[in-house]
Amino acid sequence: EHVISSGPYMFEKYEEGKAFTLVRNPNWDKASDPNRPALPDRYEVTLGVEANDIDNRLISGDLDVDLAGTGVQPASLARVLNDPNLKAQADNPLSPRTWYTSINPKVAPLDNIECRKAIMYAADRTGLQAAYGGPVAGGEIATSLLPPLIPGYQKIDVYPAGADNKGDPEKAKAALQACGQPNGFATNMAYRADRPKEQAIAESLQQSLAKVGINLTLKPLPTGDYFSLYAGKPSYRDGQKLGLMTNGWQSDWNDGFGFLSQIVDSRTIRESGGSSNLSIYMPEVDALIDQAVAETDTAKREAIWGQIDKLIMENAVVLPSVYSKALTLRSKNATNIFVNEAYGQYDYMMMGATK
């Protein structure tokens, strides 16, 4: 409500949940800040816009860039790839991000690891990849939480999904038998309501899990409060019996700690303010994080990150979808565009505009 700016821009106006505008800060001295060119005179940001609407406005030139940076939606993919003019305004960067589904071990019968394994085996991984836009706009099918761009990544596949990657129903049924639910069970799945890709993930899982008797009731939730009030709030997610929840993470810097610390450490789970860790309560993982932080040998430290990843997959509390690769679109008006390797996204601070 009263933000003090030390940078090149300051708030002109802010409407909570709707929009904000940044204008030049007259007290900023360019000579003291050589790393930021501060090219545009103003930034106009609209919040809470439905993702397909963002794509349409980017295509028409009404918007310059989508701040989410996660790429165009499946409905726009063919249009962008088949139009030479739009394709010239598109980019296809890799990013240190994994899209995944959290499996809540605090909700019965998912408190039984065999029931969680049934989900892992039954999931159609090609359907999860298609939900995010396929190999071009979605990414490579993921079999672990750590993405390949993060040091410590090891190629592991604890729950093979069959030769066609469409799931292994026989192993899923065996796991259901082992967890005392031979006819399957029902649970709820949450996703962010204004993200079509996450809705498609939920619908894909609903279809593939139903084939072995696991029935999902889908629960769209508000994006803005998804982690603070809903999926990220233990009393809500457990009270509302959210067994599965769409999730995703990208590191602030490409390191095992940068990627894992906020999404696997149970000590980050809190009732107030929310958490990005929705399903991992493993003291052995917490201990390994502390061990890695104290380890000064790079190779040994990175090996610990891989060890953590394997433990989490063996505990079946995360169902990976894809290692992210987005097809992003920018307007003709945007200049000085490049992908910042730290984020796998456009560097918005460096952008300019022709008008």
Sequence and secondary structure as in RCSB ss.txt:
>XXXX:A:sequence
EHVISSGPYMFEKYEEGKAFTLVRNPNWDKASDPNRPALPDRYEVTLGVEANDIDNRLISGDLDVDLAGTGVQPA
SLARVLNDPNLKAQADNPLSPRTWYTSINPKVAPLDNIECRKAIMYAADRTGLQAAYGGPVAGGEIATSLLPPLI
PGYQKIDVYPAGADNKGDPEKAKAALQACGQPNGFATNMAYRADRPKEQAIAESLQQSLAKVGINLTLKPLPTGD
YFSLYAGKPSYRDGQKLGLMTNGWQSDWNDGFGFLSQIVDSRTIRESGGSSNLSIYMPEVDALIDQAVAETDTAK
REAIWGQIDKLIMENAVVLPSVYSKALTLRSKNATNIFVNEAYGQYDYMMMGATK
>XXXX:A:secstr
      SSEEEEEEETTTEEEEEE TT  GGG TT    SSEEEEE S  HHHHHHHHHHTS S  TT S   HH
HHHHHHH HHHHHTEE  EEEEEEEEEE TTSTTTTSHHHHHHHHHH  HHHHHHHTTHHHHTEEE SSSS TTS
TT     SS   TTSS  HHHHHHHHHHTT TT EEEEEEEETT HHHHHHHHHHHHHHHTTTEEEEEEEE STT
IIIIITT HHHHHHTTEEEEEEEEE SSSSHHHHHHHHH GGG  SSS  S SS   HHHHHHHHHHHH   HHH
HHHHHHHHHHHHHHTT EEEEEEEE  EE  TTEES  EETTTTEE GGG EE  
